[in-house]
């Protein structure tokens, strides 16, 4: 365990309940449409989309060492069979729940960074996620790595946006915070009355000034909704990763001037019944990424976007008696985009040479991944955001 242990209360103070997060701007559909029209993000400007998988995704059943005899012997109750994987090399395969990401890898659009974690990894969700989101091993961290990037940018509420109702700690700076967009967008009236309401926006020569102003406001509202119609459900819907990424792709294609986006999915803490639960979660991730990349590739920003998929830690090599896995250490990070140089980066930690606690060794420090994204995507010197860190793993 790492010495700089964060407790639950400290971690929660980083979330939307914190003073900084309370200051986060909740952006409306109208303000996003206005920004896209008045100050669109110039084409060829790189964009980062962070996908956070909360709970500790099992990297060994995501990028699977399917021919390794140790994998099969120590996980006999959850090891994926040959029919449950999509091989991409003689030794590694994607979980078969990931056909879209596998296809993108085949097109050299997915970089797999292996063995990613940090020195002396913590097995606490709260400690590890705080370390990943702050990009520092210090218990005194008070800002996130994207928040510190925001601190050195000209102030603009559109620089970085989180999708949802809770601001992630990574997007809280010392002086700046990211903005938020509700995953539901704006919900238009629905049901039997829905077709009637746009008629209220029709003006008439007999309208008095107040009536004409109200009609114009209603008309403008529906015109804005039409511009970004994928953000406007016609009936109440639940929140999921596909919906979040649909919002992001729509806003990116509309040229909203945002450089960093964050979306997330929970429930990866698979202590029991892992195979069915993780397969379903990975299928959701895969479908969402596939639809997102199709949307982005069809637009004018097809080469501008890089997606990073990460979790706070991986799982133990050995499965447990509950057909699941317990908290582990290193795991792969996936970087996806049309401008990404796909392939394997760094080394796969050996399953038969574990650390002193019986977990996978770390072959890549996550700060090197961030360093590459800062340099290649956000055009920022690494040391300006991660003090005293210079390493940058480039996949572009």
C-alpha positions, 0 to 999 in steps of 0.5 A, spaced: 500 500 500 502 507 498 503 511 504 499 517 502 492 514 504 486 518 502 480 517 506 473 516 504 471 523 507 477 526 503 476 523 497 468 525 497 470 532 498 473 532 491 467 531 488 461 535 486 459 536 494 466 540 494 466 548 494 470 548 488 465 543 484 459 548 487 462 553 483 462 549 476 458 552 471 452 548 469 451 549 461 445 550 458 443 547 451 442 554 448 449 556 451 452 551 448 449 552 441 451 560 442 458 558 443 458 553 437 456 559 433 460 565 435 466 562 437 467 555 434 473 550 435 478 551 429 478 545 425 484 540 427 484 543 434 486 536 438 480 534 443 481 529 449 475 525 451 476 521 458 472 515 459 472 513 467 471 506 469 469 506 476 470 500 480 477 497 478 476 494 471 479 487 470 484 488 465 486 481 464 479 479 462 479 485 458 485 485 454 486 477 455 493 473 455 488 467 453 494 462 451 498 463 458 497 457 462 498 461 468 491 465 466 487 459 465 490 455 471 489 461 477 482 463 474 479 457 472 472 459 474 472 466 470 478 465 465 475 466 458 475 460 453 477 461 446 470 462 444 469 468 448 475 472 446 477 476 439 485 474 438 489 480 435 496 477 436 499 470 438 498 471 445 493 477 446 485 478 445 480 482 446 474 480 450 469 478 445 464 483 448 468 488 445 467 487 437 467 495 435 474 496 439 477 490 436 475 492 429 478 499 431 484 496 433 485 492 426 485 499 423 490 501 427 486 506 431 487 503 438 493 503 442 493 499 448 498 501 454 500 495 458 501 494 465 499 502 467 499 504 475 504 507 479 509 506 484 507 502 490 499 502 488 494 502 493 488 497 493 483 502 495 478 505 491 478 512 494 486 513 494 487 510 487 482 514 484 484 520 487 491 519 485 489 517 478 485 524 478 490 528 481 496 525 477 500 526 484 502 521 489 502 526 495 496 526 500 496 533 500 493 534 493 488 539 492 487 539 485 486 535 479 490 534 473 485 537 468 484 542 473 491 545 473 491 545 465 485 549 466 488 554 471 493 556 465 488 557 460 485 563 458 478 563 462 473 560 458 467 556 461 467 551 455 474 549 455 473 543 459 466 539 460 464 533 464 457 530 462 453 528 468 451 532 475 457 531 479 464 534 477 470 529 477 476 531 481 480 531 475 477 537 473 478 541 479 483 546 479 486 551 484 483 557 480 478 554 475 473 548 474 470 545 468 463 546 467 458 540 467 452 538 462 446 534 464 446 528 461 439 528 459 440 535 455 434 539 455 427 535 455 422 537 451 415 536 453 413 529 451 406 525 450 400 527 447 401 535 447 408 535 444 406 536 437 401 542 439 407 546 443 411 548 437 405 552 435 405 557 441 412 559 437 408 562 431 407 570 431 401 573 429 400 581 426 395 581 432 400 580 437 402 585 443 409 586 444 409 581 450 406 576 446 410 577 440 416 576 445 414 570 448 412 567 441 419 568 439 422 565 445 419 559 444 420 559 436 428 560 438 428 554 443 425 549 438 430 552 433 436 551 438 433 544 440 433 542 432 440 544 431 442 539 437 436 534 436 440 528 439 441 532 445 434 532 446 430 526 448 423 526 446 421 522 452 424 521 459 430 516 459 436 513 463 443 515 464 448 511 460 455 511 457 452 511 450 447 517 452 453 521 455 458 519 449 452 521 444 452 528 447 459 529 447 460 527 439 454 531 437 457 537 441 464 536 438 461 535 431 457 542 432 464 545 434 463 547 441 469 550 443 471 544 448 478 541 448 477 536 454 470 532 455 469 527 461 464 521 461 464 515 466 461 508 467 460 505 474 460 498 477 466 495 475 468 492 482 467 485 480 468 481 487 463 476 485 460 473 478 465 477 474 464 474 468 457 475 466 457 482 469 464 485 466 462 482 459 455 486 460 459 492 462 464 491 457 459 490 451 456 497 454 463 500 453 464 497 446 457 499 443 458 506 446 465 507 443 463 504 436 457 509 436 461 515 438 467 513 433 462 512 427 459 519 429 466 522 429 469 519 423 463 522 419 464 529 421 469 534 420 473 533 426 474 525 424 482 526 426 482 531 432 479 526 437 483 522 442 479 517 447 482 515 453 479 509 457 482 507 464 480 505 471 483 506 478 486 499 478 486 492 475 484 486 479 488 480 482 491 475 478 488 469 482 480 469 482 476 468 488 471 463 491 465 467 489 467 467 481 470 474 481 476 478 483 479 482 488 482 489 488 489 489 484 494 493 481 496 495 474 491 494 468 491 496 460 489 503 458 486 504 451 487 510 447 483 510 441 482 515 435 483 516 428 490 519 429 492 514 434 498 510 432 495 503 434 498 497 437 501 495 443 505 499 448 510 498 454 510 490 456 505 486 459 506 484 466 508 477 467 503 473 470 508 468 474 512 474 476 508 478 481 510 483 486 511 482 494 503 482 495 501 477 489 499 482 484 501 484 477 507 489 477 507 496 474 511 497 467 508 503 465 507 509 470 500 513 468 503 519 469 507 518 462 500 516 459 498 523 461 504 526 459 503 524 452 496 527 452 498 533 455 504 534 449 500 531 443 493 533 444 493 539 449 499 542 447 502 543 454 509 542 457 508 536 461 511 539 467 506 545 467 501 540 469 505 535 473 510 538 477 517 534 476 515 530 471 517 529 464 516 523 461 511 522 455 508 516 452 506 518 445 501 514 441 500 520 436 
